[in-house]
């Protein structure tokens, strides 16, 4: 029994840290966001709401600079101020903003948003818990194995999720009459933004698979659906 106590403690610690991360993330998002209301964007939201047979699609503006879109574990969708500014300044079109929102809606609809907490704020807790377990079982290399497993698990989870969210977004954009052209052009825009400002890759691209692969996957789906 005594032998298993550290493992039990590590598991409890991991769980508590996970719950705390969820709570802290939601609190941070709530404190720093307002509902995004923009007449120039509203027609896009209305078309997606109609396609989803929902009364409305609500989007929140998260007051941070990195260009990013997020789906919170409670199902709220956030667009960062940095991203929204690109739209206001005409660098990103309303259709392209809609494609990001559709992608984030996909993460919510497919249940990724909750699971993704493990990839982000929950990842450290998982790493710590596993390190405690493995350090005990395999002194020396245990921590190294825990790190590797956590990274591998997170990468696997998030990569699959991204392609699924892209596919959901394509289907929604087609149904809403917005089309997938904006979905692809946004990827390319974000990528060129990266090379223009050496080294500063938009967070939304960094956490996602390579642009070329994402566009190829979208085109594969379109061909399958007979949409292109
Ligand atoms: Zn995503």
Boltz pocket constraint, residues with backbone or C-beta under 6 A from the ligand:
constraints:
  - pocket:
      binder: B
      contacts: [[A, 103], [A, 107], [A, 161], [A, 162], [A, 165], [A, 208]]
      max_distance: 6.0
